[in-house]
């Protein structure tokens, strides 16, 4: 009987967790007329506010005190590719590093940063001055071949730091 009660309690906790996860997923899927009329940067800001609200609600539901987040450090993160552009396998040992290309959106010229550590998957943007940036990156293999640039990602460091 004791084992069954523990199982039922665990089952209720699991069901509550699934219900909460489903509610959070549905909240993120709701259409927001503000988001459809805003820029990508503003949409990202709205998404971050919603995430903070959802996390506060989650902590409240679990009976935990909400922990105030320290100021976020903006960073690019990525995963190493598993295949080459032609579809053939790219083993982790064949990656020499990465190249990050960035520019302020109102500028034409890109700046390149070389990441020589193939195990690195994060680059802090803390040193960059405020502004609206565009980033893309490439992978460099052990033979020096560089992939095509990724699709650009826009980041507004002014809005992130104001928070």
SULRACOR-V475085 format. One record per residue. N is the residue number from 1. PSI is psi in whole degrees, -180 to 180 (* if undefined). D_LAST is the distance of its C-alpha to the last C-alpha in Angstrom with 1 decimal. Layout:
n:N psi:PSI d_last:D_LAST
n:N psi:PSI d_last:D_LAST
This chain:
n:1 psi:-41 d_last:52.0
n:2 psi:-41 d_last:49.4
n:3 psi:-41 d_last:48.1
n:4 psi:-40 d_last:47.9
n:5 psi:-41 d_last:45.9
n:6 psi:-41 d_last:43.4
n:7 psi:-43 d_last:43.2
n:8 psi:-42 d_last:42.7
n:9 psi:-44 d_last:40.0
n:10 psi:-40 d_last:38.3
n:11 psi:-41 d_last:38.8
n:12 psi:-42 d_last:37.2
n:13 psi:-40 d_last:34.2
n:14 psi:-44 d_last:34.1
n:15 psi:-41 d_last:34.5
n:16 psi:-40 d_last:31.8
n:17 psi:-44 d_last:29.4
n:18 psi:-41 d_last:30.5
n:19 psi:-45 d_last:30.1
n:20 psi:-44 d_last:26.5
n:21 psi:-40 d_last:25.7
n:22 psi:-40 d_last:27.4
n:23 psi:-41 d_last:25.5
n:24 psi:-41 d_last:22.1
n:25 psi:-41 d_last:23.5
n:26 psi:-38 d_last:24.7
n:27 psi:-41 d_last:21.5
n:28 psi:-21 d_last:19.8
n:29 psi:-9 d_last:22.8
n:30 psi:142 d_last:23.0
n:31 psi:137 d_last:22.9
n:32 psi:117 d_last:20.4
n:33 psi:-28 d_last:21.7
n:34 psi:-43 d_last:18.3
n:35 psi:-34 d_last:17.4
n:36 psi:-16 d_last:20.9
n:37 psi:8 d_last:20.5
n:38 psi:170 d_last:17.1
n:39 psi:171 d_last:16.5
n:40 psi:-41 d_last:15.6
n:41 psi:-42 d_last:12.1
n:42 psi:-38 d_last:11.5
n:43 psi:-39 d_last:13.3
n:44 psi:-40 d_last:11.2
n:45 psi:-43 d_last:8.1
n:46 psi:-43 d_last:10.7
n:47 psi:-41 d_last:12.1
n:48 psi:-40 d_last:9.2
n:49 psi:-42 d_last:9.2
n:50 psi:-40 d_last:12.9
n:51 psi:-44 d_last:13.1
n:52 psi:-42 d_last:11.4
n:53 psi:-45 d_last:14.0
n:54 psi:-41 d_last:16.7
n:55 psi:-38 d_last:16.3
n:56 psi:-43 d_last:16.6
n:57 psi:-40 d_last:19.6
n:58 psi:-47 d_last:21.1
n:59 psi:-41 d_last:21.0
n:60 psi:-45 d_last:22.5
n:61 psi:-38 d_last:25.2
n:62 psi:-1 d_last:26.1
n:63 psi:24 d_last:26.4
n:64 psi:151 d_last:23.9
n:65 psi:140 d_last:21.5
n:66 psi:131 d_last:17.9
n:67 psi:125 d_last:16.4
n:68 psi:130 d_last:13.1
n:69 psi:142 d_last:11.2
n:70 psi:165 d_last:10.9
n:71 psi:132 d_last:8.0
n:72 psi:140 d_last:8.4
n:73 psi:115 d_last:10.8
n:74 psi:139 d_last:11.0
n:75 psi:153 d_last:14.6
n:76 psi:136 d_last:17.3
n:77 psi:152 d_last:19.6
n:78 psi:167 d_last:22.9
n:79 psi:143 d_last:26.3
n:80 psi:139 d_last:29.6
n:81 psi:151 d_last:31.7
n:82 psi:-17 d_last:34.8
n:83 psi:159 d_last:36.9
n:84 psi:172 d_last:37.7
n:85 psi:-30 d_last:37.5
n:86 psi:1 d_last:41.2
n:87 psi:-8 d_last:40.5
n:88 psi:159 d_last:42.2
n:89 psi:138 d_last:40.8
n:90 psi:104 d_last:38.6
n:91 psi:149 d_last:39.0
n:92 psi:-35 d_last:36.3
n:93 psi:-12 d_last:39.0
n:94 psi:-4 d_last:39.2
n:95 psi:124 d_last:35.7
n:96 psi:-33 d_last:35.6
n:97 psi:-161 d_last:31.9
n:98 psi:161 d_last:29.2
n:99 psi:129 d_last:28.2
n:100 psi:127 d_last:24.7
n:101 psi:131 d_last:24.9
n:102 psi:160 d_last:22.0
n:103 psi:155 d_last:21.8
n:104 psi:142 d_last:19.7
n:105 psi:-29 d_last:20.2
n:106 psi:2 d_last:22.3
n:107 psi:156 d_last:24.6
n:108 psi:-31 d_last:27.5
n:109 psi:135 d_last:27.9
n:110 psi:150 d_last:26.3
n:111 psi:144 d_last:25.9
n:112 psi:135 d_last:27.2
n:113 psi:129 d_last:26.2
n:114 psi:130 d_last:28.9
n:115 psi:107 d_last:28.2
n:116 psi:-11 d_last:31.6
n:117 psi:108 d_last:30.9
n:118 psi:-16 d_last:31.6
n:119 psi:-10 d_last:30.2
n:120 psi:136 d_last:26.7
n:121 psi:22 d_last:24.2
n:122 psi:139 d_last:20.9
n:123 psi:119 d_last:19.8
n:124 psi:140 d_last:16.8
n:125 psi:12 d_last:15.0
n:126 psi:-33 d_last:14.1
n:127 psi:-16 d_last:17.0
n:128 psi:141 d_last:16.2
n:129 psi:159 d_last:15.2
n:130 psi:149 d_last:12.4
n:131 psi:171 d_last:13.7
n:132 psi:118 d_last:14.5
n:133 psi:161 d_last:16.6
n:134 psi:129 d_last:19.1
n:135 psi:144 d_last:20.3
n:136 psi:164 d_last:23.6
n:137 psi:165 d_last:25.8
n:138 psi:165 d_last:29.4
n:139 psi:139 d_last:31.5
n:140 psi:128 d_last:34.5
n:141 psi:180 d_last:37.5
n:142 psi:-12 d_last:40.1
n:143 psi:3 d_last:42.3
n:144 psi:4 d_last:39.7
n:145 psi:134 d_last:39.1
n:146 psi:135 d_last:35.7
n:147 psi:172 d_last:34.3
n:148 psi:157 d_last:33.0
n:149 psi:145 d_last:29.4
n:150 psi:169 d_last:27.1
n:151 psi:142 d_last:25.5
n:152 psi:148 d_last:22.6
n:153 psi:131 d_last:19.0
n:154 psi:136 d_last:16.4
n:155 psi:128 d_last:13.1
n:156 psi:100 d_last:10.9
n:157 psi:-22 d_last:9.6
n:158 psi:-48 d_last:8.5
n:159 psi:-38 d_last:5.9
n:160 psi:-43 d_last:4.9
n:161 psi:-27 d_last:5.1
n:162 psi:-23 d_last:3.7
n:163 psi:* d_last:0.0
